[in-house]
Each structure stands twice: as C-alpha cells, then as structure tokens.
Amino acid sequence: MGAGVAVPDGGEAVDPTKLTLSVEDRLAALDKAARSKELPGGAANAQQQAPDVWLLPVRVEFQITTLFAMRWGSFHKGLDMAAPYGTPFYAAHAGVVVLSRYYAGYGNCVMIDHGNGITTVYGHASKLLVEEGQRVDAGQILALIGSTGYSTGPHLHFEVRLNDEQVNPMTWMRTHGVDIEKRLEAANGGMVLG
C-alpha cells in the first residue's frame, strides 16, 4: 500500500514522492491563511502561540503495512497505517494547509506547512475535510481514510518532510514525543508488519 509510481494522463511515469508544491502554491496558501477573518493577527502569529505538540494522526486500531524502507524495488518514503475505509485522520501538528486536493499518486491528499521547513503529507483519503489556506491545530480532523491514487487498500500514507526531504516518520515522531511503534504494540498486541 502507499505511494508508488503513478502514470498521469500523458502516460509518462511520475514518482509521487518526488512531487513538491511550488513556492508560489505554498505562499498563496500561507497568504490566504494570514488574511482569514478567523485568524486575528494572521497565521504566523497564531502559529507562534500554538504549543509545540505532536500527535498520532490515526486514533483507532491500525496496522503498519509499509515502513519507511525499500519496497518493490524503490524506497517508500512514508509510513502506511491501514485502518477501515472512512476512518478519520488528524493533523499531527499545527500549521497551514498548503494542499488539499487530488495529487497524483497520493490521491486525495492534504499537505500541512508547520514552518521551519517542516511539512507533513497525508495521502489516499476518501474525503477531504480541510481547505488550502486553512489553519489547523494538532489533532484537528483533516480527512477520511481511503484508497485513492496509487493504493491497494484503505490506509493513510503519512510523510514528514524537512526542507522538502522525506525523513523517517517513526523516528521523527518518537523524537517529538509520539512513539508510534509502542502505541501500535499496545493497541494491536505487538503486531508490526514490515
């Protein structure tokens, strides 16, 4: 499950893990958030006041079906968390939604800019519940788990990027107070699939 090679309408293969938003797209979403009537003082001010909390994006029992590792001859640059179709998933950290739409192999995808070069990506949603430019808090619902894009079953493909380079989500989350593996063991009796 998860992101792989997608074939757009032109027929040329594209690796969706290498897709990035343009600077213009990110600036437009951040500008939209700063001008929002819901955010007195702008997005930057609201983000500075938010606590530096990181949370697990899936709150129900799930299985890790693909790790940040080699898979099918290429490197899988995220963590796949399988859960029932339609299960809500949540923002791992506060930030501004810079993408909320169908995005190549990621299918219905949400991307959040957390500032300081940190971005999280949530792929394969069945339904998107946030809009580009919207400010979200840690733990706010983003979308519902699905199997859109390059996917073989319902799951959340979760990525953490630092300066547009994917980093191991399990390591990142552990260093920010969320031990996904231990939470998974507690919920699923120690089952981690690789």
C-alpha positions as a LaTeX table, in Angstrom:
\begin{tabular}{lrrr}
\hline
Residue & $x$ (\AA) & $y$ (\AA) & $z$ (\AA) \\
\hline
Met1 & 0.00 & 0.00 & 0.00 \\
Gly2 & 1.05 & 3.60 & $-0.34$ \\
Ala3 & 2.71 & 5.91 & $-2.80$ \\
Gly4 & 4.44 & 4.43 & $-5.78$ \\
Val5 & 4.87 & 5.24 & $-9.43$ \\
Ala6 & 1.83 & 7.00 & $-10.89$ \\
Val7 & 1.08 & 7.37 & $-14.56$ \\
Pro8 & $-0.51$ & 10.74 & $-15.42$ \\
Asp9 & $-2.68$ & 11.33 & $-18.49$ \\
Gly10 & 0.42 & 11.80 & $-20.70$ \\
Gly11 & 1.50 & 8.22 & $-19.96$ \\
Glu12 & 4.91 & 9.14 & $-18.51$ \\
Ala13 & 5.68 & 7.61 & $-15.09$ \\
Val14 & 6.00 & 10.05 & $-12.19$ \\
Asp15 & 7.34 & 9.21 & $-8.73$ \\
Pro16 & 4.83 & 10.97 & $-6.41$ \\
Thr17 & 7.31 & 11.01 & $-3.53$ \\
Lys18 & 9.36 & 13.50 & $-5.55$ \\
Leu19 & 6.45 & 15.87 & $-6.18$ \\
Thr20 & 6.66 & 19.13 & $-4.27$ \\
Leu21 & 4.48 & 22.19 & $-4.16$ \\
Ser22 & 5.82 & 25.23 & $-5.88$ \\
Val23 & 6.92 & 28.16 & $-3.76$ \\
Glu24 & 4.01 & 30.10 & $-5.28$ \\
Asp25 & 1.46 & 27.48 & $-4.12$ \\
Arg26 & 2.85 & 27.49 & $-0.57$ \\
Leu27 & 2.99 & 31.29 & $-0.39$ \\
Ala28 & $-0.56$ & 31.57 & $-1.74$ \\
Ala29 & $-1.89$ & 29.17 & 0.93 \\
Leu30 & 0.03 & 30.94 & 3.70 \\
Asp31 & $-1.18$ & 34.34 & 2.45 \\
Lys32 & $-4.77$ & 33.06 & 2.37 \\
Ala33 & $-4.44$ & 31.88 & 5.96 \\
Ala34 & $-2.93$ & 35.20 & 7.05 \\
Arg35 & $-5.88$ & 37.10 & 5.54 \\
Ser36 & $-8.52$ & 34.80 & 7.06 \\
Lys37 & $-11.12$ & 36.54 & 9.21 \\
Glu38 & $-10.90$ & 33.56 & 11.58 \\
Leu39 & $-7.28$ & 34.37 & 12.38 \\
Pro40 & $-6.87$ & 37.76 & 14.04 \\
Gly41 & $-3.23$ & 38.70 & 13.79 \\
Gly42 & $-2.53$ & 36.34 & 10.87 \\
Ala43 & $-1.32$ & 32.77 & 10.56 \\
Ala44 & 2.23 & 33.47 & 11.69 \\
Asn45 & 1.02 & 34.98 & 14.96 \\
Ala46 & $-1.41$ & 32.12 & 15.57 \\
Gln47 & 1.27 & 29.53 & 14.85 \\
Gln48 & 3.75 & 31.16 & 17.23 \\
Gln49 & 1.19 & 30.90 & 20.04 \\
Ala50 & 0.38 & 27.22 & 19.36 \\
Pro51 & 2.01 & 24.69 & 21.70 \\
Asp52 & 4.70 & 22.53 & 20.14 \\
Val53 & 2.72 & 19.30 & 20.39 \\
Trp54 & 2.85 & 16.34 & 18.00 \\
Leu55 & 0.06 & 13.75 & 17.89 \\
Leu56 & $-0.58$ & 10.41 & 16.21 \\
Pro57 & $-2.63$ & 11.04 & 13.03 \\
Val58 & $-4.73$ & 7.86 & 13.43 \\
Arg59 & $-6.62$ & 7.35 & 16.70 \\
Val60 & $-8.16$ & 3.91 & 16.15 \\
Glu61 & $-6.57$ & 0.48 & 15.95 \\
Phe62 & $-4.43$ & 0.31 & 12.84 \\
Gln63 & $-1.71$ & $-1.79$ & 11.25 \\
Ile64 & 1.55 & $-0.52$ & 9.84 \\
Thr65 & 1.63 & $-2.13$ & 6.44 \\
Thr66 & 4.66 & $-0.37$ & 4.94 \\
Leu67 & 7.58 & 1.25 & 6.70 \\
Phe68 & 10.00 & 3.98 & 5.59 \\
Ala69 & 12.13 & 1.45 & 3.70 \\
Met70 & 12.80 & $-0.29$ & 0.39 \\
Arg71 & 9.69 & $-1.79$ & $-1.18$ \\
Trp72 & 9.02 & $-3.19$ & $-4.63$ \\
Gly73 & 12.42 & $-2.03$ & $-5.92$ \\
Ser74 & 12.17 & 1.58 & $-4.74$ \\
Phe75 & 12.29 & 3.45 & $-1.46$ \\
His76 & 8.94 & 4.02 & 0.26 \\
Lys77 & 9.29 & 7.49 & 1.82 \\
Gly78 & 6.44 & 7.38 & 4.28 \\
Leu79 & 4.59 & 5.22 & 6.78 \\
Asp80 & 1.41 & 3.37 & 5.77 \\
Met81 & $-1.20$ & 3.00 & 8.51 \\
Ala82 & $-4.07$ & 0.70 & 7.47 \\
Ala83 & $-7.47$ & 1.27 & 9.09 \\
Pro84 & $-11.08$ & 0.85 & 7.95 \\
Tyr85 & $-12.30$ & 2.91 & 4.99 \\
Gly86 & $-13.80$ & 6.20 & 6.20 \\
Thr87 & $-11.82$ & 6.35 & 9.47 \\
Pro88 & $-10.95$ & 9.98 & 10.32 \\
Phe89 & $-7.33$ & 11.05 & 10.47 \\
Tyr90 & $-5.92$ & 14.13 & 12.14 \\
Ala91 & $-3.20$ & 16.78 & 11.90 \\
Ala92 & $-0.05$ & 15.57 & 13.61 \\
His93 & 0.98 & 19.17 & 14.36 \\
Ala94 & $-0.40$ & 22.70 & 14.00 \\
Gly95 & 0.16 & 24.52 & 10.72 \\
Val96 & $-1.35$ & 25.81 & 7.49 \\
Val97 & $-2.90$ & 23.55 & 4.85 \\
Val98 & $-0.94$ & 24.21 & 1.65 \\
Leu99 & $-2.54$ & 21.41 & $-0.37$ \\
Ser100 & $-5.95$ & 19.74 & $-0.10$ \\
Arg101 & $-6.83$ & 18.09 & $-3.40$ \\
Tyr102 & $-6.13$ & 15.15 & $-5.67$ \\
Tyr103 & $-2.34$ & 14.98 & $-6.03$ \\
Ala104 & $-1.07$ & 12.33 & $-8.48$ \\
Gly105 & $-0.11$ & 9.01 & $-6.83$ \\
Tyr106 & $-1.08$ & 10.35 & $-3.40$ \\
Gly107 & $-4.72$ & 10.52 & $-4.49$ \\
Asn108 & $-6.76$ & 12.85 & $-2.30$ \\
Cys109 & $-4.01$ & 14.45 & $-0.28$ \\
Val110 & $-3.51$ & 17.01 & 2.49 \\
Met111 & $-0.17$ & 18.74 & 2.99 \\
Ile112 & 0.48 & 20.94 & 6.02 \\
Asp113 & 3.27 & 23.50 & 6.35 \\
His114 & 4.35 & 23.68 & 10.00 \\
Gly115 & 7.01 & 26.34 & 9.47 \\
Asn116 & 10.78 & 25.99 & 9.87 \\
Gly117 & 10.94 & 23.77 & 6.75 \\
Ile118 & 8.68 & 21.09 & 8.29 \\
Thr119 & 5.79 & 19.65 & 6.27 \\
Thr120 & 3.53 & 16.65 & 6.81 \\
Val121 & 1.76 & 14.80 & 4.00 \\
Tyr122 & $-1.38$ & 12.66 & 4.34 \\
Gly123 & $-2.30$ & 10.59 & 1.27 \\
His124 & $-5.03$ & 8.37 & $-0.21$ \\
Ala125 & $-8.01$ & 10.00 & 1.57 \\
Ser126 & $-11.56$ & 9.07 & 0.61 \\
Lys127 & $-12.86$ & 12.54 & 1.54 \\
Leu128 & $-11.03$ & 15.80 & 2.27 \\
Leu129 & $-12.37$ & 17.96 & 5.12 \\
Val130 & $-9.99$ & 20.96 & 5.07 \\
Glu131 & $-9.22$ & 23.66 & 2.52 \\
Glu132 & $-5.98$ & 25.15 & 1.25 \\
Gly133 & $-5.01$ & 28.18 & 3.31 \\
Gln134 & $-6.85$ & 26.90 & 6.39 \\
Arg135 & $-5.03$ & 26.99 & 9.73 \\
Val136 & $-5.27$ & 23.67 & 11.62 \\
Asp137 & $-4.37$ & 22.69 & 15.16 \\
Ala138 & $-2.68$ & 19.47 & 16.23 \\
Gly139 & $-5.39$ & 16.83 & 16.48 \\
Gln140 & $-7.83$ & 18.59 & 14.11 \\
Ile141 & $-9.62$ & 16.27 & 11.69 \\
Leu142 & $-8.25$ & 16.55 & 8.14 \\
Ala143 & $-9.92$ & 13.84 & 6.06 \\
Leu144 & $-11.13$ & 10.25 & 5.96 \\
Ile145 & $-9.01$ & 7.20 & 5.18 \\
Gly146 & $-9.47$ & 5.85 & 1.68 \\
Ser147 & $-7.65$ & 4.21 & $-1.19$ \\
Thr148 & $-7.36$ & 6.94 & $-3.84$ \\
Gly149 & $-4.34$ & 7.41 & $-6.07$ \\
Tyr150 & $-1.69$ & 4.69 & $-6.20$ \\
Ser151 & $-3.03$ & 2.47 & $-3.43$ \\
Thr152 & $-4.00$ & $-1.15$ & $-2.93$ \\
Gly153 & $-6.33$ & $-0.75$ & 0.05 \\
Pro154 & $-7.63$ & 1.73 & 2.63 \\
His155 & $-4.82$ & 3.35 & 4.60 \\
Leu156 & $-3.16$ & 6.63 & 5.48 \\
His157 & 0.19 & 7.28 & 3.81 \\
Phe158 & 1.93 & 9.62 & 6.29 \\
Glu159 & 5.10 & 11.53 & 5.48 \\
Val160 & 7.23 & 14.01 & 7.37 \\
Arg161 & 9.44 & 16.28 & 5.28 \\
Leu162 & 12.25 & 18.50 & 6.45 \\
Asn163 & 13.26 & 21.07 & 3.81 \\
Asp164 & 11.38 & 19.01 & 1.17 \\
Glu165 & 13.29 & 15.80 & 2.02 \\
Gln166 & 11.30 & 12.90 & 3.47 \\
Val167 & 12.50 & 11.69 & 6.87 \\
Asn168 & 11.51 & 8.53 & 8.74 \\
Pro169 & 8.10 & 9.36 & 10.29 \\
Met170 & 8.56 & 6.86 & 13.14 \\
Thr171 & 11.91 & 8.38 & 14.13 \\
Trp172 & 10.63 & 11.96 & 13.74 \\
Met173 & 7.52 & 11.31 & 15.80 \\
Arg174 & 9.50 & 9.45 & 18.51 \\
Thr175 & 11.86 & 12.43 & 18.92 \\
His176 & 8.76 & 14.63 & 19.23 \\
Gly177 & 7.08 & 12.59 & 21.97 \\
Val178 & 4.99 & 10.10 & 19.95 \\
Asp179 & 6.25 & 6.51 & 19.86 \\
Ile180 & 4.13 & 5.03 & 17.07 \\
Glu181 & 5.60 & 1.55 & 17.48 \\
Lys182 & 4.79 & 1.38 & 21.23 \\
Arg183 & 1.27 & 2.71 & 20.69 \\
Leu184 & 0.76 & 0.17 & 17.93 \\
Glu185 & 2.01 & $-2.65$ & 20.15 \\
Ala186 & $-0.38$ & $-1.60$ & 22.92 \\
Ala187 & $-3.36$ & $-1.44$ & 20.55 \\
Asn188 & $-2.59$ & $-4.50$ & 18.43 \\
Gly189 & $-0.81$ & $-6.89$ & 20.75 \\
Gly190 & 2.64 & $-6.24$ & 19.32 \\
Met191 & 1.86 & $-6.70$ & 15.63 \\
Val192 & 4.06 & $-4.56$ & 13.36 \\
Leu193 & 4.06 & $-5.64$ & 9.72 \\
Gly194 & 7.06 & $-4.74$ & 7.54 \\
\hline
\end{tabular}
